[in-house]
Amino acid sequence: MDATTISKDSSRATPYDTGKVKIGVYYEPPKPPLEPDELLLQHALLGIAPPKETFFQRLISRLMKG
């Protein structure tokens, strides 16, 4: 198996294969941060109070509206 071979359990290529050890086979890139709308929806579904907007978030939303 070499670096371009597709592993059986995944559709992505293994980063490096030494013959005995597959380096990086379980690596998952970090997920992008949640958008404010996604965060609000997640809090609503979990029944958690939404986080308060920061000054800069309020300022930007007001500037975008007007």
Helices and strands as residue ranges (DSSP letters): E 16-17, E 22-23, H 36-46, H 55-65
